[in-house]
Amino acid sequence: MTTYQRIYSAVRRIPRGRVATYGQIAELAGLEGHARQVGYALHNLPSGSGVPWHRVVNARGEISARRGSDWGELQRRLLEAEKVKFDAKGRIDLTRFRWSV
């Protein structure tokens, strides 16, 4: 299994209505300390893959939006559709919504 496949497999495990951090996914994929690699893998995710990429957020519970793109807004809408709540600063309460493996 390739590195990206291990990352995608870990992301597929995140249940609806929960989020995981890039670091958490890296650890689950056997890549502890390589959270950035998770970001690269999700950026290169093939269209129509079915991987719930929108459930991965940064360690502060924020969406890491790409510059010049609407992906951050889409990610927020997808999470809100799953009943994930954001505070006034656009953060998710990780103590409440973070997925526990």
Secondary structure, DSSP 8 states (H G I E B T S, - for coil): --HHHHHHHHHHTS-TT-BEEHHHHHHHTT-TT-HHHHHHHHHT--TT----GGGEE-TTS-----TT-SHHHHHHHHHHHTT--B-TTS-B-HHHHB---
